[in-house]
Amino acid sequence: MKIVVIGGTGLVGSKLVERLRKDGHEPLAASPGPRADVLTGARVVVDVAVLGCDLLDAEAAAGVGHHVTLSVVGSDRLPESGYFRAKAAQEERVRAGPVPYTIVRATQCFECIGRIADSSTDGNTVRLSPALVQPEAADDVAGTLAEVAVGAPLEDTLELAGPEAFHLDDLARRVLSASNDRRLVTSDVHARYLGAELDDRSLTPGDDARIAPTRFEDWLDHR
């Protein structure tokens, strides 16, 4: 089956392409904003680009039968953040579009915690919220997307989260420590994440979320 992966060279996208190929499919990694002709013969499009790519009309014209969008847990809760607002708008376009769809809202990847710390660094100090997060391995996100992509469209949203909850500031300390990074992580309830102040419900999933298998310590051991 030909499956176009928009954003297929990024962290999750590259893992998804590899997984689909191993499963016997014909994945095509496409950059955000690809030409419509990459859709020729595709049965599924998976959009994992950071801010999404609006090809829904072209997908319908090409006969694509399933559009899968990777979004983020919290997209419907943090309208003050331009990033989360853009994700919510992307979801609405998919729901209103002409192609049967599945939206997968994932929590943060373990692999992204270092970047979150980088974006919150001033000198040698990292200021982060102590709000709860429930992150997962990028491999688990890719695995779920691969499963969803070859299944029937849900016409609904699926949430995906890791098996453990952490305070964001504490998790960053553990990630930096494992990398021998000596920056000091301080807790600040007003520290913003992508422009939004957080509480313990901002980035954690609902009760019916799918739980990914990889625990943080196991991910660290195999990183």
C-alpha positions as CSV (number, residue, x, y, z in Angstrom):
1,M,0.0,0.0,0.0
2,K,1.3,3.4,-0.9
3,I,1.3,5.7,2.1
4,V,2.5,9.3,1.9
5,V,4.1,10.6,5.1
6,I,4.2,14.4,5.2
7,G,7.1,15.4,7.4
8,G,8.6,12.0,6.8
9,T,12.1,13.0,7.6
10,G,11.5,14.3,11.1
11,L,11.8,12.5,14.4
12,V,8.5,10.7,14.3
13,G,8.1,10.7,10.5
14,S,11.3,8.9,9.8
15,K,10.5,6.2,12.4
16,L,7.0,5.9,10.8
17,V,8.4,5.5,7.3
18,E,10.8,2.8,8.6
19,R,8.0,1.0,10.4
20,L,5.7,1.0,7.4
21,R,8.5,-0.3,5.1
22,K,9.2,-3.1,7.5
23,D,5.5,-4.0,7.5
24,G,5.6,-4.4,3.7
25,H,4.0,-1.1,2.6
26,E,5.3,1.6,0.2
27,P,5.8,4.7,2.3
28,L,6.8,8.0,0.6
29,A,8.5,10.6,2.8
30,A,7.3,14.1,1.7
31,S,8.3,17.5,2.9
32,P,5.6,19.9,4.2
33,G,4.0,21.6,1.3
34,P,4.5,18.8,-1.3
35,R,3.3,18.9,-4.9
36,A,-0.1,17.3,-5.4
37,D,1.4,14.7,-7.8
38,V,3.0,12.8,-4.8
39,L,-0.5,11.7,-4.0
40,T,-0.9,9.7,-7.2
41,G,-1.7,6.1,-6.2
42,A,-1.7,6.8,-2.5
43,R,-4.4,5.2,-0.3
44,V,-3.4,6.9,2.9
45,V,-1.8,10.2,3.9
46,V,-0.2,10.7,7.3
47,D,0.6,14.3,8.2
48,V,3.2,14.5,11.0
49,A,4.5,17.9,10.0
50,V,4.9,20.3,12.9
51,L,2.2,22.7,11.7
52,G,0.4,20.5,9.3
53,C,-0.1,20.7,5.6
54,D,-3.4,21.4,3.9
55,L,-3.7,19.0,1.0
56,L,-7.2,17.6,1.8
57,D,-8.8,18.7,-1.5
58,A,-5.9,17.3,-3.5
59,E,-6.1,14.1,-1.5
60,A,-9.8,13.8,-2.3
61,A,-9.2,14.4,-6.0
62,A,-6.4,11.7,-5.9
63,G,-8.7,9.1,-4.3
64,V,-7.0,9.0,-0.9
65,G,-9.2,7.1,1.4
66,H,-7.7,7.9,4.8
67,H,-6.1,11.0,6.2
68,V,-4.2,10.7,9.5
69,T,-3.1,13.8,11.4
70,L,-0.7,13.8,14.3
71,S,-1.7,16.5,16.7
72,V,-0.9,17.1,20.4
73,V,-2.7,16.6,23.7
74,G,-3.8,20.0,24.9
75,S,-4.6,21.4,21.5
76,D,-8.2,22.1,22.7
77,R,-7.2,23.5,26.1
78,L,-4.5,26.2,25.4
79,P,-5.9,28.8,23.0
80,E,-3.5,31.5,24.4
81,S,-0.7,29.6,22.7
82,G,-0.2,30.3,19.0
83,Y,1.2,26.8,18.5
84,F,-1.8,25.0,20.2
85,R,-4.2,27.3,18.5
86,A,-2.8,26.3,15.1
87,K,-3.0,22.6,16.0
88,A,-6.7,23.1,17.0
89,A,-7.4,24.9,13.7
90,Q,-5.6,22.0,11.8
91,E,-7.8,19.5,13.5
92,E,-10.9,21.5,12.5
93,R,-9.9,21.5,8.9
94,V,-9.4,17.8,8.9
95,R,-12.8,17.2,10.5
96,A,-14.5,19.5,8.0
97,G,-12.6,18.1,5.0
98,P,-13.6,15.7,2.3
99,V,-11.4,12.8,3.3
100,P,-12.2,10.2,6.0
101,Y,-9.8,10.9,8.9
102,T,-8.3,9.9,12.1
103,I,-6.7,12.4,14.4
104,V,-4.0,11.1,16.8
105,R,-3.2,13.5,19.7
106,A,0.1,12.6,21.3
107,T,1.8,13.9,24.4
108,Q,5.4,15.1,24.3
109,C,8.1,12.6,23.2
110,F,11.0,11.8,25.6
111,E,13.3,12.9,22.8
112,C,11.9,16.4,23.0
113,I,12.4,17.1,26.7
114,G,16.0,18.4,26.0
115,R,14.6,20.8,23.4
116,I,12.0,22.0,25.9
117,A,14.8,22.7,28.4
118,D,16.8,24.5,25.7
119,S,13.9,26.8,24.9
120,S,13.5,27.7,28.6
121,T,17.2,28.4,29.3
122,D,18.6,31.7,30.4
123,G,22.3,31.5,31.0
124,N,22.8,28.4,33.1
125,T,19.3,28.3,34.4
126,V,16.3,26.4,33.0
127,R,12.9,27.7,34.2
128,L,10.1,25.2,33.8
129,S,6.6,24.6,35.0
130,P,6.1,21.8,37.6
131,A,2.9,20.9,35.7
132,L,2.3,17.2,35.1
133,V,3.1,15.6,31.7
134,Q,2.8,12.1,30.5
135,P,5.4,11.7,27.7
136,E,6.2,8.7,25.5
137,A,8.9,7.4,23.2
138,A,8.8,8.6,19.6
139,D,9.0,4.9,18.6
140,D,5.6,4.3,20.3
141,V,4.1,7.3,18.5
142,A,5.3,5.9,15.2
143,G,4.0,2.5,16.0
144,T,0.5,3.8,16.8
145,L,0.5,5.9,13.7
146,A,1.5,2.9,11.6
147,E,-1.3,0.8,13.1
148,V,-3.9,3.6,12.6
149,A,-2.8,4.3,9.1
150,V,-3.6,0.8,7.8
151,G,-6.8,0.6,9.7
152,A,-10.2,2.0,8.9
153,P,-10.7,5.8,9.5
154,L,-12.0,6.4,13.0
155,E,-13.7,9.7,12.0
156,D,-12.6,10.6,15.6
157,T,-9.7,11.6,17.8
158,L,-7.4,9.1,19.6
159,E,-5.2,10.3,22.4
160,L,-1.9,8.6,23.1
161,A,0.3,9.0,26.2
162,G,3.1,7.4,28.0
163,P,2.6,5.0,31.0
164,E,3.9,7.4,33.7
165,A,3.2,11.0,34.7
166,F,6.0,13.4,35.7
167,H,6.4,17.0,36.7
168,L,7.9,18.7,33.7
169,D,10.7,20.4,35.7
170,D,11.7,17.1,37.4
171,L,11.7,15.2,34.1
172,A,13.9,17.8,32.5
173,R,16.4,17.5,35.5
174,R,16.5,13.7,34.9
175,V,17.1,14.1,31.2
176,L,19.8,16.7,31.6
177,S,21.5,14.7,34.4
178,A,21.6,11.6,32.2
179,S,23.4,13.7,29.5
180,N,25.8,15.2,32.1
181,D,24.3,18.6,31.4
182,R,25.0,20.8,34.4
183,R,22.3,23.4,33.8
184,L,20.2,24.2,36.9
185,V,16.5,23.5,36.4
186,T,14.2,25.7,38.6
187,S,10.5,25.3,39.2
188,D,8.3,28.2,38.2
189,V,4.5,27.9,38.1
190,H,4.4,30.9,35.7
191,A,7.0,29.6,33.3
192,R,5.4,29.3,29.8
193,Y,5.5,26.4,27.5
194,L,5.1,27.4,23.8
195,G,3.5,30.6,25.1
196,A,1.0,29.1,27.6
197,E,1.0,28.8,31.3
198,L,0.3,25.2,32.4
199,D,-1.6,23.4,35.1
200,D,-1.8,19.6,35.8
201,R,-4.5,19.2,33.2
202,S,-3.0,21.2,30.3
203,L,-0.8,18.4,28.8
204,T,-2.2,15.2,30.3
205,P,-4.6,12.9,28.4
206,G,-8.2,12.0,29.2
207,D,-9.2,8.7,30.9
208,D,-9.7,6.9,27.6
209,A,-6.3,7.5,26.2
210,R,-4.2,4.7,24.7
211,I,-1.2,4.1,26.8
212,A,2.2,3.5,25.1
213,P,4.4,0.8,26.5
214,T,7.8,2.3,26.9
215,R,8.7,3.5,30.4
216,F,11.1,6.5,30.9
217,E,13.9,4.5,32.5
218,D,13.8,1.9,29.7
219,W,14.0,4.6,27.1
220,L,17.0,6.1,28.9
221,D,18.7,2.7,29.0
222,H,18.3,2.2,25.3
223,R,18.8,5.8,24.2
